[in-house]
Amino acid sequence: MYILHRKNNGTHEVLKDSLNRAFKFFVDQHEASKLSSKLNQYTHQGKQWRVKKINL
């Protein structure tokens, strides 16, 4: 499983689903990377989203 995370003003953020505000999980690293790239097109350099592998 993978998540998207970033550091923002010293705090860690995890991308959440817009419908239910739960963490957004990805089964496939490629899908997580695609969304990360899309989001980072519109995000400042210091607040870039990164893919992180997690163990559940």
Distance bins in CASP14 RR format, pairs under 12 A and 6 or more apart:
PFRMAT RR
TARGET T0000
AUTHOR 0000-0000-0000
RMODE 2
METHOD distances of the structure
MODEL  1
1 23 0 0 0 0 1 0 0 0 0 0 0
1 24 0 0 0 0 0 1 0 0 0 0 0
1 25 1 0 1 0 0 0 0 0 0 0 0
1 26 1 0 0 1 0 0 0 0 0 0 0
1 27 1 0 0 1 0 0 0 0 0 0 0
1 28 0 0 0 0 1 0 0 0 0 0 0
1 29 0 0 0 0 1 0 0 0 0 0 0
1 31 0 0 0 0 0 1 0 0 0 0 0
1 32 0 0 0 0 1 0 0 0 0 0 0
1 51 0 0 0 0 0 1 0 0 0 0 0
1 52 0 0 0 0 1 0 0 0 0 0 0
1 53 1 0 0 1 0 0 0 0 0 0 0
1 54 1 0 1 0 0 0 0 0 0 0 0
1 55 1 0 0 1 0 0 0 0 0 0 0
1 56 1 0 1 0 0 0 0 0 0 0 0
2 14 0 0 0 0 0 1 0 0 0 0 0
2 15 0 0 0 0 0 1 0 0 0 0 0
2 23 0 0 0 0 0 1 0 0 0 0 0
2 24 0 0 0 0 1 0 0 0 0 0 0
2 25 1 0 0 1 0 0 0 0 0 0 0
2 26 1 0 1 0 0 0 0 0 0 0 0
2 27 1 0 0 1 0 0 0 0 0 0 0
2 28 1 0 0 1 0 0 0 0 0 0 0
2 29 1 0 1 0 0 0 0 0 0 0 0
2 30 0 0 0 0 1 0 0 0 0 0 0
2 31 0 0 0 0 1 0 0 0 0 0 0
2 32 1 0 1 0 0 0 0 0 0 0 0
2 33 0 0 0 0 1 0 0 0 0 0 0
2 34 0 0 0 0 0 1 0 0 0 0 0
2 35 0 0 0 0 0 1 0 0 0 0 0
2 36 0 0 0 0 1 0 0 0 0 0 0
2 49 0 0 0 0 0 1 0 0 0 0 0
2 50 0 0 0 0 0 1 0 0 0 0 0
2 51 1 0 1 0 0 0 0 0 0 0 0
2 52 1 0 0 1 0 0 0 0 0 0 0
2 53 1 0 1 0 0 0 0 0 0 0 0
2 54 1 0 0 1 0 0 0 0 0 0 0
2 55 0 0 0 0 0 1 0 0 0 0 0
2 56 0 0 0 0 0 1 0 0 0 0 0
3 12 0 0 0 0 0 1 0 0 0 0 0
3 13 0 0 0 0 0 1 0 0 0 0 0
3 14 1 0 1 0 0 0 0 0 0 0 0
3 15 1 0 0 1 0 0 0 0 0 0 0
3 16 0 0 0 0 1 0 0 0 0 0 0
3 17 0 0 0 0 0 1 0 0 0 0 0
3 22 0 0 0 0 0 1 0 0 0 0 0
3 23 1 0 0 1 0 0 0 0 0 0 0
3 24 1 0 0 1 0 0 0 0 0 0 0
3 25 1 0 0 1 0 0 0 0 0 0 0
3 26 1 0 0 1 0 0 0 0 0 0 0
3 27 0 0 0 0 0 1 0 0 0 0 0
3 29 0 0 0 0 0 1 0 0 0 0 0
3 31 0 0 0 0 0 1 0 0 0 0 0
3 32 1 0 0 1 0 0 0 0 0 0 0
3 35 0 0 0 0 0 1 0 0 0 0 0
3 36 0 0 0 0 0 1 0 0 0 0 0
3 49 0 0 0 0 1 0 0 0 0 0 0
3 50 0 0 0 0 1 0 0 0 0 0 0
3 51 1 0 0 1 0 0 0 0 0 0 0
3 52 1 0 1 0 0 0 0 0 0 0 0
3 53 0 0 0 0 1 0 0 0 0 0 0
3 54 1 0 1 0 0 0 0 0 0 0 0
3 55 0 0 0 0 0 1 0 0 0 0 0
3 56 0 0 0 0 0 1 0 0 0 0 0
4 12 0 0 0 0 0 1 0 0 0 0 0
4 13 0 0 0 0 1 0 0 0 0 0 0
4 14 1 0 0 1 0 0 0 0 0 0 0
4 15 1 1 0 0 0 0 0 0 0 0 0
4 16 0 0 0 0 1 0 0 0 0 0 0
4 17 0 0 0 0 0 1 0 0 0 0 0
4 23 0 0 0 0 1 0 0 0 0 0 0
4 24 1 0 0 1 0 0 0 0 0 0 0
4 25 0 0 0 0 1 0 0 0 0 0 0
4 26 1 0 0 1 0 0 0 0 0 0 0
4 29 0 0 0 0 0 1 0 0 0 0 0
4 31 0 0 0 0 0 1 0 0 0 0 0
4 32 1 0 0 1 0 0 0 0 0 0 0
4 33 0 0 0 0 1 0 0 0 0 0 0
4 34 0 0 0 0 0 1 0 0 0 0 0
4 35 1 0 0 1 0 0 0 0 0 0 0
4 36 1 0 1 0 0 0 0 0 0 0 0
4 37 0 0 0 0 0 1 0 0 0 0 0
4 38 0 0 0 0 0 1 0 0 0 0 0
4 39 1 0 0 1 0 0 0 0 0 0 0
4 40 0 0 0 0 1 0 0 0 0 0 0
4 43 0 0 0 0 0 1 0 0 0 0 0
4 47 0 0 0 0 0 1 0 0 0 0 0
4 48 0 0 0 0 1 0 0 0 0 0 0
4 49 1 0 1 0 0 0 0 0 0 0 0
4 50 1 0 0 1 0 0 0 0 0 0 0
4 51 1 0 0 1 0 0 0 0 0 0 0
4 52 1 0 0 1 0 0 0 0 0 0 0
4 53 0 0 0 0 0 1 0 0 0 0 0
4 54 0 0 0 0 0 1 0 0 0 0 0
5 11 0 0 0 0 0 1 0 0 0 0 0
5 12 1 0 0 1 0 0 0 0 0 0 0
5 13 1 0 0 1 0 0 0 0 0 0 0
5 14 1 0 1 0 0 0 0 0 0 0 0
5 15 1 0 0 1 0 0 0 0 0 0 0
5 16 0 0 0 0 0 1 0 0 0 0 0
5 23 0 0 0 0 1 0 0 0 0 0 0
5 24 0 0 0 0 0 1 0 0 0 0 0
5 25 0 0 0 0 0 1 0 0 0 0 0
5 26 0 0 0 0 0 1 0 0 0 0 0
5 32 0 0 0 0 0 1 0 0 0 0 0
5 36 0 0 0 0 1 0 0 0 0 0 0
5 39 0 0 0 0 0 1 0 0 0 0 0
5 47 0 0 0 0 0 1 0 0 0 0 0
5 48 0 0 0 0 0 1 0 0 0 0 0
5 49 1 0 0 1 0 0 0 0 0 0 0
5 50 1 0 0 1 0 0 0 0 0 0 0
5 51 0 0 0 0 1 0 0 0 0 0 0
5 52 1 0 1 0 0 0 0 0 0 0 0
5 53 0 0 0 0 0 1 0 0 0 0 0
5 54 0 0 0 0 1 0 0 0 0 0 0
6 12 1 0 0 1 0 0 0 0 0 0 0
6 13 1 0 1 0 0 0 0 0 0 0 0
6 14 0 0 0 0 1 0 0 0 0 0 0
6 15 0 0 0 0 1 0 0 0 0 0 0
6 36 0 0 0 0 1 0 0 0 0 0 0
6 39 0 0 0 0 1 0 0 0 0 0 0
6 40 0 0 0 0 1 0 0 0 0 0 0
6 43 1 0 0 1 0 0 0 0 0 0 0
6 44 0 0 0 0 0 1 0 0 0 0 0
6 45 0 0 0 0 0 1 0 0 0 0 0
6 46 0 0 0 0 1 0 0 0 0 0 0
6 47 1 0 1 0 0 0 0 0 0 0 0
6 48 1 0 0 1 0 0 0 0 0 0 0
6 49 1 0 1 0 0 0 0 0 0 0 0
6 50 1 0 0 1 0 0 0 0 0 0 0
6 51 0 0 0 0 0 1 0 0 0 0 0
6 52 0 0 0 0 1 0 0 0 0 0 0
7 13 1 0 0 1 0 0 0 0 0 0 0
7 14 0 0 0 0 0 1 0 0 0 0 0
7 44 0 0 0 0 0 1 0 0 0 0 0
7 45 0 0 0 0 0 1 0 0 0 0 0
7 46 1 0 0 1 0 0 0 0 0 0 0
7 47 1 0 0 1 0 0 0 0 0 0 0
7 48 0 0 0 0 1 0 0 0 0 0 0
7 49 0 0 0 0 0 1 0 0 0 0 0
7 50 0 0 0 0 1 0 0 0 0 0 0
7 52 0 0 0 0 0 1 0 0 0 0 0
8 14 0 0 0 0 0 1 0 0 0 0 0
8 15 0 0 0 0 0 1 0 0 0 0 0
8 43 0 0 0 0 1 0 0 0 0 0 0
8 44 0 0 0 0 1 0 0 0 0 0 0
8 46 0 0 0 0 1 0 0 0 0 0 0
8 47 1 0 1 0 0 0 0 0 0 0 0
8 48 0 0 0 0 0 1 0 0 0 0 0
8 49 0 0 0 0 0 1 0 0 0 0 0
8 50 0 0 0 0 0 1 0 0 0 0 0
9 44 0 0 0 0 0 1 0 0 0 0 0
9 46 0 0 0 0 1 0 0 0 0 0 0
9 47 0 0 0 0 1 0 0 0 0 0 0
10 46 0 0 0 0 0 1 0 0 0 0 0
10 47 0 0 0 0 0 1 0 0 0 0 0
11 47 0 0 0 0 0 1 0 0 0 0 0
12 47 0 0 0 0 0 1 0 0 0 0 0
12 49 0 0 0 0 0 1 0 0 0 0 0
12 50 0 0 0 0 0 1 0 0 0 0 0
12 52 0 0 0 0 1 0 0 0 0 0 0
13 23 0 0 0 0 0 1 0 0 0 0 0
13 24 0 0 0 0 0 1 0 0 0 0 0
13 39 0 0 0 0 0 1 0 0 0 0 0
13 43 0 0 0 0 0 1 0 0 0 0 0
13 47 0 0 0 0 1 0 0 0 0 0 0
13 48 0 0 0 0 0 1 0 0 0 0 0
13 49 0 0 0 0 1 0 0 0 0 0 0
13 50 0 0 0 0 0 1 0 0 0 0 0
13 52 0 0 0 0 0 1 0 0 0 0 0
14 21 0 0 0 0 0 1 0 0 0 0 0
14 22 0 0 0 0 1 0 0 0 0 0 0
14 23 1 0 1 0 0 0 0 0 0 0 0
14 24 1 0 0 1 0 0 0 0 0 0 0
14 25 0 0 0 0 1 0 0 0 0 0 0
14 26 0 0 0 0 0 1 0 0 0 0 0
14 32 0 0 0 0 0 1 0 0 0 0 0
14 49 0 0 0 0 1 0 0 0 0 0 0
14 50 0 0 0 0 0 1 0 0 0 0 0
14 51 0 0 0 0 0 1 0 0 0 0 0
14 52 0 0 0 0 1 0 0 0 0 0 0
14 54 0 0 0 0 1 0 0 0 0 0 0
15 21 0 0 0 0 0 1 0 0 0 0 0
15 22 0 0 0 0 0 1 0 0 0 0 0
15 23 1 0 0 1 0 0 0 0 0 0 0
15 24 1 0 1 0 0 0 0 0 0 0 0
15 25 0 0 0 0 1 0 0 0 0 0 0
15 26 0 0 0 0 1 0 0 0 0 0 0
15 32 0 0 0 0 1 0 0 0 0 0 0
15 35 1 0 0 1 0 0 0 0 0 0 0
15 36 0 0 0 0 1 0 0 0 0 0 0
15 38 0 0 0 0 0 1 0 0 0 0 0
15 39 1 0 0 1 0 0 0 0 0 0 0
15 40 0 0 0 0 0 1 0 0 0 0 0
15 43 0 0 0 0 0 1 0 0 0 0 0
15 47 0 0 0 0 0 1 0 0 0 0 0
15 49 1 0 0 1 0 0 0 0 0 0 0
15 50 0 0 0 0 0 1 0 0 0 0 0
15 51 0 0 0 0 0 1 0 0 0 0 0
15 52 0 0 0 0 0 1 0 0 0 0 0
16 22 1 0 0 1 0 0 0 0 0 0 0
16 23 1 0 1 0 0 0 0 0 0 0 0
16 24 1 0 1 0 0 0 0 0 0 0 0
16 25 0 0 0 0 0 1 0 0 0 0 0
17 23 1 0 0 1 0 0 0 0 0 0 0
17 24 1 0 1 0 0 0 0 0 0 0 0
17 25 0 0 0 0 1 0 0 0 0 0 0
17 26 0 0 0 0 0 1 0 0 0 0 0
17 35 0 0 0 0 0 1 0 0 0 0 0
18 24 0 0 0 0 1 0 0 0 0 0 0
23 52 0 0 0 0 0 1 0 0 0 0 0
23 54 0 0 0 0 1 0 0 0 0 0 0
23 56 0 0 0 0 0 1 0 0 0 0 0
24 31 0 0 0 0 0 1 0 0 0 0 0
24 32 0 0 0 0 1 0 0 0 0 0 0
24 35 0 0 0 0 1 0 0 0 0 0 0
24 36 0 0 0 0 0 1 0 0 0 0 0
24 39 0 0 0 0 0 1 0 0 0 0 0
24 49 0 0 0 0 0 1 0 0 0 0 0
24 51 0 0 0 0 0 1 0 0 0 0 0
24 52 0 0 0 0 0 1 0 0 0 0 0
24 54 0 0 0 0 0 1 0 0 0 0 0
25 31 0 0 0 0 0 1 0 0 0 0 0
25 32 0 0 0 0 1 0 0 0 0 0 0
25 35 0 0 0 0 0 1 0 0 0 0 0
25 51 0 0 0 0 0 1 0 0 0 0 0
25 52 0 0 0 0 0 1 0 0 0 0 0
25 53 0 0 0 0 0 1 0 0 0 0 0
25 54 1 0 0 1 0 0 0 0 0 0 0
25 55 0 0 0 0 0 1 0 0 0 0 0
25 56 0 0 0 0 1 0 0 0 0 0 0
26 32 1 1 0 0 0 0 0 0 0 0 0
26 33 0 0 0 0 1 0 0 0 0 0 0
26 34 0 0 0 0 1 0 0 0 0 0 0
26 35 1 0 0 1 0 0 0 0 0 0 0
26 36 0 0 0 0 1 0 0 0 0 0 0
26 49 0 0 0 0 0 1 0 0 0 0 0
26 51 1 0 0 1 0 0 0 0 0 0 0
26 52 0 0 0 0 0 1 0 0 0 0 0
26 53 0 0 0 0 1 0 0 0 0 0 0
26 54 0 0 0 0 1 0 0 0 0 0 0
27 53 0 0 0 0 0 1 0 0 0 0 0
27 54 0 0 0 0 0 1 0 0 0 0 0
27 56 0 0 0 0 0 1 0 0 0 0 0
28 34 0 0 0 0 1 0 0 0 0 0 0
28 35 0 0 0 0 0 1 0 0 0 0 0
28 51 0 0 0 0 0 1 0 0 0 0 0
28 53 0 0 0 0 0 1 0 0 0 0 0
29 35 0 0 0 0 0 1 0 0 0 0 0
29 36 0 0 0 0 0 1 0 0 0 0 0
29 50 0 0 0 0 0 1 0 0 0 0 0
29 51 1 0 0 1 0 0 0 0 0 0 0
29 52 0 0 0 0 0 1 0 0 0 0 0
29 53 1 0 0 1 0 0 0 0 0 0 0
29 54 0 0 0 0 0 1 0 0 0 0 0
30 36 0 0 0 0 0 1 0 0 0 0 0
30 37 0 0 0 0 0 1 0 0 0 0 0
30 51 0 0 0 0 1 0 0 0 0 0 0
31 37 0 0 0 0 0 1 0 0 0 0 0
31 38 0 0 0 0 0 1 0 0 0 0 0
31 51 0 0 0 0 1 0 0 0 0 0 0
32 38 0 0 0 0 0 1 0 0 0 0 0
32 39 0 0 0 0 0 1 0 0 0 0 0
32 49 0 0 0 0 1 0 0 0 0 0 0
32 50 0 0 0 0 1 0 0 0 0 0 0
32 51 1 0 1 0 0 0 0 0 0 0 0
32 52 0 0 0 0 1 0 0 0 0 0 0
32 53 0 0 0 0 1 0 0 0 0 0 0
32 54 0 0 0 0 0 1 0 0 0 0 0
33 39 0 0 0 0 0 1 0 0 0 0 0
33 40 0 0 0 0 0 1 0 0 0 0 0
33 49 0 0 0 0 1 0 0 0 0 0 0
33 50 0 0 0 0 1 0 0 0 0 0 0
33 51 1 0 1 0 0 0 0 0 0 0 0
33 52 0 0 0 0 0 1 0 0 0 0 0
33 53 0 0 0 0 0 1 0 0 0 0 0
34 40 0 0 0 0 0 1 0 0 0 0 0
34 41 0 0 0 0 0 1 0 0 0 0 0
34 49 0 0 0 0 0 1 0 0 0 0 0
34 51 0 0 0 0 1 0 0 0 0 0 0
35 41 0 0 0 0 0 1 0 0 0 0 0
35 43 0 0 0 0 0 1 0 0 0 0 0
35 49 1 0 0 1 0 0 0 0 0 0 0
35 50 0 0 0 0 0 1 0 0 0 0 0
35 51 0 0 0 0 1 0 0 0 0 0 0
36 42 0 0 0 0 0 1 0 0 0 0 0
36 43 0 0 0 0 1 0 0 0 0 0 0
36 48 0 0 0 0 1 0 0 0 0 0 0
36 49 1 0 1 0 0 0 0 0 0 0 0
36 50 1 0 0 1 0 0 0 0 0 0 0
36 51 1 0 1 0 0 0 0 0 0 0 0
36 52 0 0 0 0 0 1 0 0 0 0 0
37 43 0 0 0 0 0 1 0 0 0 0 0
37 48 0 0 0 0 1 0 0 0 0 0 0
37 49 0 0 0 0 1 0 0 0 0 0 0
37 50 0 0 0 0 0 1 0 0 0 0 0
37 51 0 0 0 0 1 0 0 0 0 0 0
38 49 0 0 0 0 1 0 0 0 0 0 0
39 47 0 0 0 0 1 0 0 0 0 0 0
39 48 0 0 0 0 1 0 0 0 0 0 0
39 49 1 0 1 0 0 0 0 0 0 0 0
39 50 0 0 0 0 0 1 0 0 0 0 0
39 51 0 0 0 0 0 1 0 0 0 0 0
40 46 0 0 0 0 0 1 0 0 0 0 0
40 47 0 0 0 0 1 0 0 0 0 0 0
40 48 1 0 1 0 0 0 0 0 0 0 0
40 49 1 0 1 0 0 0 0 0 0 0 0
40 50 0 0 0 0 1 0 0 0 0 0 0
40 51 0 0 0 0 0 1 0 0 0 0 0
41 48 0 0 0 0 0 1 0 0 0 0 0
41 49 0 0 0 0 0 1 0 0 0 0 0
42 48 0 0 0 0 0 1 0 0 0 0 0
42 49 0 0 0 0 0 1 0 0 0 0 0
43 49 1 0 0 1 0 0 0 0 0 0 0
43 50 0 0 0 0 0 1 0 0 0 0 0
END
